[in-house]
Amino acid sequence: MWAIQTHTRRGARVPAALRAYDALDVRREIYTSEENPERDRAGMARRFTIPTVANGRVYVRARGEVDVYGLK
């Protein structure tokens, strides 16, 4: 399961964080773009953004850009 973490609770602007969870046990996070932020950090978060999965890639809408994640 893919999810995007956006604003902090009080609405401060922060980079989006793409997270992946085990579909059989969503308590288990298996990936986060914040694990290696120099390489993987997404752009500034947009509220109510839904990750799009197509052709083996995950697309994340951010302010003024689209970030694309896939296998290295």
mmCIF file of the N, C-alpha and C atoms, coordinates in Angstrom:
data_MODEL
# 
_entry.id   MODEL 
# 
loop_
_atom_site.group_PDB 
_atom_site.id 
_atom_site.type_symbol 
_atom_site.label_atom_id 
_atom_site.label_alt_id 
_atom_site.label_comp_id 
_atom_site.label_asym_id 
_atom_site.label_entity_id 
_atom_site.label_seq_id 
_atom_site.pdbx_PDB_ins_code 
_atom_site.Cartn_x 
_atom_site.Cartn_y 
_atom_site.Cartn_z 
_atom_site.occupancy 
_atom_site.B_iso_or_equiv 
_atom_site.pdbx_formal_charge 
_atom_site.auth_seq_id 
_atom_site.auth_comp_id 
_atom_site.auth_asym_id 
_atom_site.auth_atom_id 
_atom_site.pdbx_PDB_model_num 
ATOM 1   N N  . MET A 1 1  ? 0.844  -1.153 0.000   1.00 0.00 ? 1  MET A N  1 
ATOM 2   C CA . MET A 1 1  ? 0.000  0.000  0.000   1.00 0.00 ? 1  MET A CA 1 
ATOM 3   C C  . MET A 1 1  ? 0.901  1.231  0.000   1.00 0.00 ? 1  MET A C  1 
ATOM 4   N N  . TRP A 1 2  ? 0.606  2.196  -0.843  1.00 0.00 ? 2  TRP A N  1 
ATOM 5   C CA . TRP A 1 2  ? 1.371  3.436  -0.932  1.00 0.00 ? 2  TRP A CA 1 
ATOM 6   C C  . TRP A 1 2  ? 0.599  4.568  -0.266  1.00 0.00 ? 2  TRP A C  1 
ATOM 7   N N  . ALA A 1 3  ? 1.323  5.460  0.398   1.00 0.00 ? 3  ALA A N  1 
ATOM 8   C CA . ALA A 1 3  ? 0.711  6.631  1.025   1.00 0.00 ? 3  ALA A CA 1 
ATOM 9   C C  . ALA A 1 3  ? 1.684  7.798  0.935   1.00 0.00 ? 3  ALA A C  1 
ATOM 10  N N  . ILE A 1 4  ? 1.137  9.004  0.974   1.00 0.00 ? 4  ILE A N  1 
ATOM 11  C CA . ILE A 1 4  ? 1.962  10.205 0.970   1.00 0.00 ? 4  ILE A CA 1 
ATOM 12  C C  . ILE A 1 4  ? 1.674  10.977 2.245   1.00 0.00 ? 4  ILE A C  1 
ATOM 13  N N  . GLN A 1 5  ? 2.731  11.262 2.995   1.00 0.00 ? 5  GLN A N  1 
ATOM 14  C CA . GLN A 1 5  ? 2.604  12.103 4.178   1.00 0.00 ? 5  GLN A CA 1 
ATOM 15  C C  . GLN A 1 5  ? 2.803  13.538 3.714   1.00 0.00 ? 5  GLN A C  1 
ATOM 16  N N  . THR A 1 6  ? 1.856  14.420 4.070   1.00 0.00 ? 6  THR A N  1 
ATOM 17  C CA . THR A 1 6  ? 1.954  15.797 3.603   1.00 0.00 ? 6  THR A CA 1 
ATOM 18  C C  . THR A 1 6  ? 2.229  16.734 4.767   1.00 0.00 ? 6  THR A C  1 
ATOM 19  N N  . HIS A 1 7  ? 1.377  17.687 5.024   1.00 0.00 ? 7  HIS A N  1 
ATOM 20  C CA . HIS A 1 7  ? 1.621  18.717 6.030   1.00 0.00 ? 7  HIS A CA 1 
ATOM 21  C C  . HIS A 1 7  ? 1.720  18.158 7.439   1.00 0.00 ? 7  HIS A C  1 
ATOM 22  N N  . THR A 1 8  ? 2.381  18.950 8.291   1.00 0.00 ? 8  THR A N  1 
ATOM 23  C CA . THR A 1 8  ? 2.385  18.629 9.708   1.00 0.00 ? 8  THR A CA 1 
ATOM 24  C C  . THR A 1 8  ? 1.003  18.947 10.260  1.00 0.00 ? 8  THR A C  1 
ATOM 25  N N  . ARG A 1 9  ? 0.780  18.612 11.465  1.00 0.00 ? 9  ARG A N  1 
ATOM 26  C CA . ARG A 1 9  ? -0.538 18.790 12.064  1.00 0.00 ? 9  ARG A CA 1 
ATOM 27  C C  . ARG A 1 9  ? -1.008 20.248 12.031  1.00 0.00 ? 9  ARG A C  1 
ATOM 28  N N  . ARG A 1 10 ? -0.105 21.186 12.215  1.00 0.00 ? 10 ARG A N  1 
ATOM 29  C CA . ARG A 1 10 ? -0.471 22.606 12.227  1.00 0.00 ? 10 ARG A CA 1 
ATOM 30  C C  . ARG A 1 10 ? -0.367 23.243 10.843  1.00 0.00 ? 10 ARG A C  1 
ATOM 31  N N  . GLY A 1 11 ? -0.095 22.434 9.812   1.00 0.00 ? 11 GLY A N  1 
ATOM 32  C CA . GLY A 1 11 ? -0.116 22.942 8.453   1.00 0.00 ? 11 GLY A CA 1 
ATOM 33  C C  . GLY A 1 11 ? 1.186  23.522 7.936   1.00 0.00 ? 11 GLY A C  1 
ATOM 34  N N  . ALA A 1 12 ? 2.305  23.327 8.647   1.00 0.00 ? 12 ALA A N  1 
ATOM 35  C CA . ALA A 1 12 ? 3.587  23.848 8.172   1.00 0.00 ? 12 ALA A CA 1 
ATOM 36  C C  . ALA A 1 12 ? 3.960  23.173 6.858   1.00 0.00 ? 12 ALA A C  1 
ATOM 37  N N  . ARG A 1 13 ? 4.612  23.922 5.977   1.00 0.00 ? 13 ARG A N  1 
ATOM 38  C CA . ARG A 1 13 ? 5.045  23.357 4.693   1.00 0.00 ? 13 ARG A CA 1 
ATOM 39  C C  . ARG A 1 13 ? 6.263  22.469 4.909   1.00 0.00 ? 13 ARG A C  1 
ATOM 40  N N  . VAL A 1 14 ? 6.159  21.264 4.429   1.00 0.00 ? 14 VAL A N  1 
ATOM 41  C CA . VAL A 1 14 ? 7.245  20.291 4.545   1.00 0.00 ? 14 VAL A CA 1 
ATOM 42  C C  . VAL A 1 14 ? 7.327  19.503 3.249   1.00 0.00 ? 14 VAL A C  1 
ATOM 43  N N  . PRO A 1 15 ? 8.477  18.882 2.956   1.00 0.00 ? 15 PRO A N  1 
ATOM 44  C CA . PRO A 1 15 ? 8.528  17.999 1.795   1.00 0.00 ? 15 PRO A CA 1 
ATOM 45  C C  . PRO A 1 15 ? 7.570  16.826 1.986   1.00 0.00 ? 15 PRO A C  1 
ATOM 46  N N  . ALA A 1 16 ? 6.993  16.369 0.885   1.00 0.00 ? 16 ALA A N  1 
ATOM 47  C CA . ALA A 1 16 ? 6.141  15.175 0.938   1.00 0.00 ? 16 ALA A CA 1 
ATOM 48  C C  . ALA A 1 16 ? 7.024  13.973 1.268   1.00 0.00 ? 16 ALA A C  1 
ATOM 49  N N  . ALA A 1 17 ? 6.447  12.971 1.878   1.00 0.00 ? 17 ALA A N  1 
ATOM 50  C CA . ALA A 1 17 ? 7.168  11.732 2.163   1.00 0.00 ? 17 ALA A CA 1 
ATOM 51  C C  . ALA A 1 17 ? 6.350  10.580 1.582   1.00 0.00 ? 17 ALA A C  1 
ATOM 52  N N  . LEU A 1 18 ? 6.933  9.862  0.640   1.00 0.00 ? 18 LEU A N  1 
ATOM 53  C CA . LEU A 1 18 ? 6.280  8.691  0.077   1.00 0.00 ? 18 LEU A CA 1 
ATOM 54  C C  . LEU A 1 18 ? 6.577  7.504  0.986   1.00 0.00 ? 18 LEU A C  1 
ATOM 55  N N  . ARG A 1 19 ? 5.544  6.762  1.341   1.00 0.00 ? 19 ARG A N  1 
ATOM 56  C CA . ARG A 1 19 ? 5.707  5.606  2.225   1.00 0.00 ? 19 ARG A CA 1 
ATOM 57  C C  . ARG A 1 19 ? 5.011  4.399  1.609   1.00 0.00 ? 19 ARG A C  1 
ATOM 58  N N  . ALA A 1 20 ? 5.620  3.239  1.790   1.00 0.00 ? 20 ALA A N  1 
ATOM 59  C CA . ALA A 1 20 ? 5.025  1.984  1.329   1.00 0.00 ? 20 ALA A CA 1 
ATOM 60  C C  . ALA A 1 20 ? 4.860  1.071  2.532   1.00 0.00 ? 20 ALA A C  1 
ATOM 61  N N  . TYR A 1 21 ? 3.718  0.387  2.580   1.00 0.00 ? 21 TYR A N  1 
ATOM 62  C CA . TYR A 1 21 ? 3.407  -0.515 3.686   1.00 0.00 ? 21 TYR A CA 1 
ATOM 63  C C  . TYR A 1 21 ? 3.095  -1.897 3.144   1.00 0.00 ? 21 TYR A C  1 
ATOM 64  N N  . ASP A 1 22 ? 3.383  -2.888 3.943   1.00 0.00 ? 22 ASP A N  1 
ATOM 65  C CA . ASP A 1 22 ? 3.054  -4.270 3.614   1.00 0.00 ? 22 ASP A CA 1 
ATOM 66  C C  . ASP A 1 22 ? 1.525  -4.379 3.538   1.00 0.00 ? 22 ASP A C  1 
ATOM 67  N N  . ALA A 1 23 ? 1.006  -4.822 2.421   1.00 0.00 ? 23 ALA A N  1 
ATOM 68  C CA . ALA A 1 23 ? -0.448 -4.898 2.231   1.00 0.00 ? 23 ALA A CA 1 
ATOM 69  C C  . ALA A 1 23 ? -1.111 -5.903 3.171   1.00 0.00 ? 23 ALA A C  1 
ATOM 70  N N  . LEU A 1 24 ? -0.368 -6.900 3.633   1.00 0.00 ? 24 LEU A N  1 
ATOM 71  C CA . LEU A 1 24 ? -0.935 -7.889 4.544   1.00 0.00 ? 24 LEU A CA 1 
ATOM 72  C C  . LEU A 1 24 ? -0.857 -7.455 5.998   1.00 0.00 ? 24 LEU A C  1 
ATOM 73  N N  . ASP A 1 25 ? 0.033  -6.507 6.303   1.00 0.00 ? 25 ASP A N  1 
ATOM 74  C CA . ASP A 1 25 ? 0.177  -5.984 7.658   1.00 0.00 ? 25 ASP A CA 1 
ATOM 75  C C  . ASP A 1 25 ? 0.592  -4.521 7.544   1.00 0.00 ? 25 ASP A C  1 
ATOM 76  N N  . VAL A 1 26 ? -0.381 -3.624 7.456   1.00 0.00 ? 26 VAL A N  1 
ATOM 77  C CA . VAL A 1 26 ? -0.092 -2.214 7.190   1.00 0.00 ? 26 VAL A CA 1 
ATOM 78  C C  . VAL A 1 26 ? 0.645  -1.527 8.343   1.00 0.00 ? 26 VAL A C  1 
ATOM 79  N N  . ARG A 1 27 ? 0.843  -2.209 9.432   1.00 0.00 ? 27 ARG A N  1 
ATOM 80  C CA . ARG A 1 27 ? 1.664  -1.648 10.511  1.00 0.00 ? 27 ARG A CA 1 
ATOM 81  C C  . ARG A 1 27 ? 3.142  -1.690 10.141  1.00 0.00 ? 27 ARG A C  1 
ATOM 82  N N  . ARG A 1 28 ? 3.488  -2.504 9.144   1.00 0.00 ? 28 ARG A N  1 
ATOM 83  C CA . ARG A 1 28 ? 4.889  -2.694 8.757   1.00 0.00 ? 28 ARG A CA 1 
ATOM 84  C C  . ARG A 1 28 ? 5.236  -1.811 7.558   1.00 0.00 ? 28 ARG A C  1 
ATOM 85  N N  . GLU A 1 29 ? 6.022  -0.773 7.820   1.00 0.00 ? 29 GLU A N  1 
ATOM 86  C CA . GLU A 1 29 ? 6.477  0.102  6.736   1.00 0.00 ? 29 GLU A CA 1 
ATOM 87  C C  . GLU A 1 29 ? 7.666  -0.566 6.042   1.00 0.00 ? 29 GLU A C  1 
ATOM 88  N N  . ILE A 1 30 ? 7.616  -0.616 4.703   1.00 0.00 ? 30 ILE A N  1 
ATOM 89  C CA . ILE A 1 30 ? 8.703  -1.278 3.978   1.00 0.00 ? 30 ILE A CA 1 
ATOM 90  C C  . ILE A 1 30 ? 9.544  -0.293 3.165   1.00 0.00 ? 30 ILE A C  1 
ATOM 91  N N  . TYR A 1 31 ? 9.094  0.953  3.033   1.00 0.00 ? 31 TYR A N  1 
ATOM 92  C CA . TYR A 1 31 ? 9.878  1.971  2.332   1.00 0.00 ? 31 TYR A CA 1 
ATOM 93  C C  . TYR A 1 31 ? 9.406  3.350  2.745   1.00 0.00 ? 31 TYR A C  1 
ATOM 94  N N  . THR A 1 32 ? 10.343 4.277  2.835   1.00 0.00 ? 32 THR A N  1 
ATOM 95  C CA . THR A 1 32 ? 10.023 5.691  2.995   1.00 0.00 ? 32 THR A CA 1 
ATOM 96  C C  . THR A 1 32 ? 11.045 6.506  2.219   1.00 0.00 ? 32 THR A C  1 
ATOM 97  N N  . SER A 1 33 ? 10.582 7.548  1.556   1.00 0.00 ? 33 SER A N  1 
ATOM 98  C CA . SER A 1 33 ? 11.489 8.409  0.802   1.00 0.00 ? 33 SER A CA 1 
ATOM 99  C C  . SER A 1 33 ? 12.387 9.216  1.734   1.00 0.00 ? 33 SER A C  1 
ATOM 100 N N  . GLU A 1 34 ? 12.092 9.239  3.019   1.00 0.00 ? 34 GLU A N  1 
ATOM 101 C CA . GLU A 1 34 ? 12.910 9.948  3.998   1.00 0.00 ? 34 GLU A CA 1 
ATOM 102 C C  . GLU A 1 34 ? 14.067 9.087  4.514   1.00 0.00 ? 34 GLU A C  1 
ATOM 103 N N  . GLU A 1 35 ? 14.112 7.829  4.136   1.00 0.00 ? 35 GLU A N  1 
ATOM 104 C CA . GLU A 1 35 ? 15.207 6.952  4.567   1.00 0.00 ? 35 GLU A CA 1 
ATOM 105 C C  . GLU A 1 35 ? 16.542 7.426  3.987   1.00 0.00 ? 35 GLU A C  1 
ATOM 106 N N  . ASN A 1 36 ? 16.528 7.878  2.744   1.00 0.00 ? 36 ASN A N  1 
ATOM 107 C CA . ASN A 1 36 ? 17.710 8.435  2.090   1.00 0.00 ? 36 ASN A CA 1 
ATOM 108 C C  . ASN A 1 36 ? 17.286 9.752  1.431   1.00 0.00 ? 36 ASN A C  1 
ATOM 109 N N  . PRO A 1 37 ? 17.116 10.820 2.228   1.00 0.00 ? 37 PRO A N  1 
ATOM 110 C CA . PRO A 1 37 ? 16.530 12.056 1.697   1.00 0.00 ? 37 PRO A CA 1 
ATOM 111 C C  . PRO A 1 37 ? 17.368 12.740 0.620   1.00 0.00 ? 37 PRO A C  1 
ATOM 112 N N  . GLU A 1 38 ? 18.680 12.580 0.644   1.00 0.00 ? 38 GLU A N  1 
ATOM 113 C CA . GLU A 1 38 ? 19.512 13.202 -0.388  1.00 0.00 ? 38 GLU A CA 1 
ATOM 114 C C  . GLU A 1 38 ? 19.156 12.668 -1.772  1.00 0.00 ? 38 GLU A C  1 
ATOM 115 N N  . ARG A 1 39 ? 18.770 11.412 -1.844  1.00 0.00 ? 39 ARG A N  1 
ATOM 116 C CA . ARG A 1 39 ? 18.447 10.773 -3.117  1.00 0.00 ? 39 ARG A CA 1 
ATOM 117 C C  . ARG A 1 39 ? 16.951 10.761 -3.399  1.00 0.00 ? 39 ARG A C  1 
ATOM 118 N N  . ASP A 1 40 ? 16.124 10.548 -2.380  1.00 0.00 ? 40 ASP A N  1 
ATOM 119 C CA . ASP A 1 40 ? 14.714 10.215 -2.592  1.00 0.00 ? 40 ASP A CA 1 
ATOM 120 C C  . ASP A 1 40 ? 13.696 11.265 -2.165  1.00 0.00 ? 40 ASP A C  1 
ATOM 121 N N  . ARG A 1 41 ? 14.102 12.318 -1.490  1.00 0.00 ? 41 ARG A N  1 
ATOM 122 C CA . ARG A 1 41 ? 13.120 13.263 -0.946  1.00 0.00 ? 41 ARG A CA 1 
ATOM 123 C C  . ARG A 1 41 ? 12.259 13.861 -2.054  1.00 0.00 ? 41 ARG A C  1 
ATOM 124 N N  . ALA A 1 42 ? 10.965 13.896 -1.807  1.00 0.00 ? 42 ALA A N  1 
ATOM 125 C CA . ALA A 1 42 ? 10.012 14.486 -2.749  1.00 0.00 ? 42 ALA A CA 1 
ATOM 126 C C  . ALA A 1 42 ? 9.995  15.999 -2.586  1.00 0.00 ? 42 ALA A C  1 
ATOM 127 N N  . GLY A 1 43 ? 9.310  16.660 -3.506  1.00 0.00 ? 43 GLY A N  1 
ATOM 128 C CA . GLY A 1 43 ? 9.162  18.112 -3.436  1.00 0.00 ? 43 GLY A CA 1 
ATOM 129 C C  . GLY A 1 43 ? 8.223  18.519 -2.312  1.00 0.00 ? 43 GLY A C  1 
ATOM 130 N N  . MET A 1 44 ? 7.944  19.808 -2.236  1.00 0.00 ? 44 MET A N  1 
ATOM 131 C CA . MET A 1 44 ? 7.063  20.320 -1.189  1.00 0.00 ? 44 MET A CA 1 
ATOM 132 C C  . MET A 1 44 ? 5.675  19.698 -1.323  1.00 0.00 ? 44 MET A C  1 
ATOM 133 N N  . ALA A 1 45 ? 5.120  19.340 -0.192  1.00 0.00 ? 45 ALA A N  1 
ATOM 134 C CA . ALA A 1 45 ? 3.871  18.586 -0.145  1.00 0.00 ? 45 ALA A CA 1 
ATOM 135 C C  . ALA A 1 45 ? 2.677  19.374 -0.662  1.00 0.00 ? 45 ALA A C  1 
ATOM 136 N N  . ARG A 1 46 ? 1.743  18.649 -1.262  1.00 0.00 ? 46 ARG A N  1 
ATOM 137 C CA . ARG A 1 46 ? 0.435  19.161 -1.660  1.00 0.00 ? 46 ARG A CA 1 
ATOM 138 C C  . ARG A 1 46 ? -0.597 18.340 -0.888  1.00 0.00 ? 46 ARG A C  1 
ATOM 139 N N  . ARG A 1 47 ? -1.559 18.993 -0.302  1.00 0.00 ? 47 ARG A N  1 
ATOM 140 C CA . ARG A 1 47 ? -2.587 18.263 0.450   1.00 0.00 ? 47 ARG A CA 1 
ATOM 141 C C  . ARG A 1 47 ? -3.469 17.452 -0.484  1.00 0.00 ? 47 ARG A C  1 
ATOM 142 N N  . PHE A 1 48 ? -3.958 16.346 0.020   1.00 0.00 ? 48 PHE A N  1 
ATOM 143 C CA . PHE A 1 48 ? -4.898 15.469 -0.676  1.00 0.00 ? 48 PHE A CA 1 
ATOM 144 C C  . PHE A 1 48 ? -4.310 14.863 -1.950  1.00 0.00 ? 48 PHE A C  1 
ATOM 145 N N  . THR A 1 49 ? -3.001 14.697 -1.987  1.00 0.00 ? 49 THR A N  1 
ATOM 146 C CA . THR A 1 49 ? -2.349 14.063 -3.126  1.00 0.00 ? 49 THR A CA 1 
ATOM 147 C C  . THR A 1 49 ? -2.397 12.557 -2.957  1.00 0.00 ? 49 THR A C  1 
ATOM 148 N N  . ILE A 1 50 ? -2.691 11.865 -4.044  1.00 0.00 ? 50 ILE A N  1 
ATOM 149 C CA . ILE A 1 50 ? -2.761 10.405 -4.032  1.00 0.00 ? 50 ILE A CA 1 
ATOM 150 C C  . ILE A 1 50 ? -1.644 9.882  -4.928  1.00 0.00 ? 50 ILE A C  1 
ATOM 151 N N  . PRO A 1 51 ? -0.815 8.944  -4.440  1.00 0.00 ? 51 PRO A N  1 
ATOM 152 C CA . PRO A 1 51 ? 0.220  8.395  -5.311  1.00 0.00 ? 51 PRO A CA 1 
ATOM 153 C C  . PRO A 1 51 ? -0.413 7.614  -6.462  1.00 0.00 ? 51 PRO A C  1 
ATOM 154 N N  . THR A 1 52 ? 0.170  7.752  -7.636  1.00 0.00 ? 52 THR A N  1 
ATOM 155 C CA . THR A 1 52 ? -0.311 7.042  -8.818  1.00 0.00 ? 52 THR A CA 1 
ATOM 156 C C  . THR A 1 52 ? 0.724  6.002  -9.207  1.00 0.00 ? 52 THR A C  1 
ATOM 157 N N  . VAL A 1 53 ? 0.294  4.770  -9.411  1.00 0.00 ? 53 VAL A N  1 
ATOM 158 C CA . VAL A 1 53 ? 1.194  3.684  -9.792  1.00 0.00 ? 53 VAL A CA 1 
ATOM 159 C C  . VAL A 1 53 ? 0.873  3.277  -11.225 1.00 0.00 ? 53 VAL A C  1 
ATOM 160 N N  . ALA A 1 54 ? 1.906  3.298  -12.093 1.00 0.00 ? 54 ALA A N  1 
ATOM 161 C CA . ALA A 1 54 ? 1.735  2.909  -13.493 1.00 0.00 ? 54 ALA A CA 1 
ATOM 162 C C  . ALA A 1 54 ? 3.079  2.449  -14.052 1.00 0.00 ? 54 ALA A C  1 
ATOM 163 N N  . ASN A 1 55 ? 3.050  1.388  -14.816 1.00 0.00 ? 55 ASN A N  1 
ATOM 164 C CA . ASN A 1 55 ? 4.241  0.884  -15.499 1.00 0.00 ? 55 ASN A CA 1 
ATOM 165 C C  . ASN A 1 55 ? 5.425  0.667  -14.559 1.00 0.00 ? 55 ASN A C  1 
ATOM 166 N N  . GLY A 1 56 ? 5.169  0.173  -13.361 1.00 0.00 ? 56 GLY A N  1 
ATOM 167 C CA . GLY A 1 56 ? 6.236  -0.131 -12.423 1.00 0.00 ? 56 GLY A CA 1 
ATOM 168 C C  . GLY A 1 56 ? 6.836  1.081  -11.730 1.00 0.00 ? 56 GLY A C  1 
ATOM 169 N N  . ARG A 1 57 ? 6.198  2.227  -11.811 1.00 0.00 ? 57 ARG A N  1 
ATOM 170 C CA . ARG A 1 57 ? 6.687  3.442  -11.163 1.00 0.00 ? 57 ARG A CA 1 
ATOM 171 C C  . ARG A 1 57 ? 5.589  4.045  -10.291 1.00 0.00 ? 57 ARG A C  1 
ATOM 172 N N  . VAL A 1 58 ? 6.017  4.839  -9.316  1.00 0.00 ? 58 VAL A N  1 
ATOM 173 C CA . VAL A 1 58 ? 5.081  5.568  -8.459  1.00 0.00 ? 58 VAL A CA 1 
ATOM 174 C C  . VAL A 1 58 ? 5.289  7.054  -8.718  1.00 0.00 ? 58 VAL A C  1 
ATOM 175 N N  . TYR A 1 59 ? 4.198  7.765  -8.998  1.00 0.00 ? 59 TYR A N  1 
ATOM 176 C CA . TYR A 1 59 ? 4.241  9.194  -9.311  1.00 0.00 ? 59 TYR A CA 1 
ATOM 177 C C  . TYR A 1 59 ? 3.617  9.967  -8.156  1.00 0.00 ? 59 TYR A C  1 
ATOM 178 N N  . VAL A 1 60 ? 4.330  11.010 -7.725  1.00 0.00 ? 60 VAL A N  1 
ATOM 179 C CA . VAL A 1 60 ? 3.880  11.831 -6.603  1.00 0.00 ? 60 VAL A CA 1 
ATOM 180 C C  . VAL A 1 60 ? 3.816  13.282 -7.052  1.00 0.00 ? 60 VAL A C  1 
ATOM 181 N N  . ARG A 1 61 ? 2.657  13.890 -6.910  1.00 0.00 ? 61 ARG A N  1 
ATOM 182 C CA . ARG A 1 61 ? 2.499  15.312 -7.255  1.00 0.00 ? 61 ARG A CA 1 
ATOM 183 C C  . ARG A 1 61 ? 3.006  16.153 -6.094  1.00 0.00 ? 61 ARG A C  1 
ATOM 184 N N  . ALA A 1 62 ? 3.851  17.114 -6.404  1.00 0.00 ? 62 ALA A N  1 
ATOM 185 C CA . ALA A 1 62 ? 4.370  18.050 -5.402  1.00 0.00 ? 62 ALA A CA 1 
ATOM 186 C C  . ALA A 1 62 ? 4.188  19.460 -5.968  1.00 0.00 ? 62 ALA A C  1 
ATOM 187 N N  . ARG A 1 63 ? 4.515  20.466 -5.206  1.00 0.00 ? 63 ARG A N  1 
ATOM 188 C CA . ARG A 1 63 ? 4.374  21.853 -5.670  1.00 0.00 ? 63 ARG A CA 1 
ATOM 189 C C  . ARG A 1 63 ? 5.320  22.105 -6.839  1.00 0.00 ? 63 ARG A C  1 
ATOM 190 N N  . GLY A 1 64 ? 4.765  22.319 -8.031  1.00 0.00 ? 64 GLY A N  1 
ATOM 191 C CA . GLY A 1 64 ? 5.552  22.667 -9.188  1.00 0.00 ? 64 GLY A CA 1 
ATOM 192 C C  . GLY A 1 64 ? 6.327  21.529 -9.832  1.00 0.00 ? 64 GLY A C  1 
ATOM 193 N N  . GLU A 1 65 ? 6.068  20.281 -9.419  1.00 0.00 ? 65 GLU A N  1 
ATOM 194 C CA . GLU A 1 65 ? 6.805  19.152 -9.992  1.00 0.00 ? 65 GLU A CA 1 
ATOM 195 C C  . GLU A 1 65 ? 6.053  17.845 -9.798  1.00 0.00 ? 65 GLU A C  1 
ATOM 196 N N  . VAL A 1 66 ? 6.496  16.833 -10.501 1.00 0.00 ? 66 VAL A N  1 
ATOM 197 C CA . VAL A 1 66 ? 6.019  15.469 -10.303 1.00 0.00 ? 66 VAL A CA 1 
ATOM 198 C C  . VAL A 1 66 ? 7.261  14.636 -10.025 1.00 0.00 ? 66 VAL A C  1 
ATOM 199 N N  . ASP A 1 67 ? 7.275  13.943 -8.898  1.00 0.00 ? 67 ASP A N  1 
ATOM 200 C CA . ASP A 1 67 ? 8.399  13.073 -8.546  1.00 0.00 ? 67 ASP A CA 1 
ATOM 201 C C  . ASP A 1 67 ? 8.068  11.648 -8.960  1.00 0.00 ? 67 ASP A C  1 
ATOM 202 N N  . VAL A 1 68 ? 9.040  10.964 -9.522  1.00 0.00 ? 68 VAL A N  1 
ATOM 203 C CA . VAL A 1 68 ? 8.837  9.607  -10.036 1.00 0.00 ? 68 VAL A CA 1 
ATOM 204 C C  . VAL A 1 68 ? 9.766  8.650  -9.314  1.00 0.00 ? 68 VAL A C  1 
ATOM 205 N N  . TYR A 1 69 ? 9.216  7.570  -8.793  1.00 0.00 ? 69 TYR A N  1 
ATOM 206 C CA . TYR A 1 69 ? 9.986  6.558  -8.077  1.00 0.00 ? 69 TYR A CA 1 
ATOM 207 C C  . TYR A 1 69 ? 9.877  5.231  -8.821  1.00 0.00 ? 69 TYR A C  1 
ATOM 208 N N  . GLY A 1 70 ? 10.985 4.511  -8.856  1.00 0.00 ? 70 GLY A N  1 
ATOM 209 C CA . GLY A 1 70 ? 11.008 3.201  -9.483  1.00 0.00 ? 70 GLY A CA 1 
ATOM 210 C C  . GLY A 1 70 ? 12.233 2.428  -8.996  1.00 0.00 ? 70 GLY A C  1 
ATOM 211 N N  . LEU A 1 71 ? 12.443 1.265  -9.539  1.00 0.00 ? 71 LEU A N  1 
ATOM 212 C CA . LEU A 1 71 ? 13.588 0.469  -9.157  1.00 0.00 ? 71 LEU A CA 1 
ATOM 213 C C  . LEU A 1 71 ? 14.874 1.133  -9.618  1.00 0.00 ? 71 LEU A C  1 
ATOM 214 N N  . LYS A 1 72 ? 15.915 0.991  -8.811  1.00 0.00 ? 72 LYS A N  1 
ATOM 215 C CA . LYS A 1 72 ? 17.225 1.559  -9.182  1.00 0.00 ? 72 LYS A CA 1 
ATOM 216 C C  . LYS A 1 72 ? 17.871 0.716  -10.227 1.00 0.00 ? 72 LYS A C  1 
# 
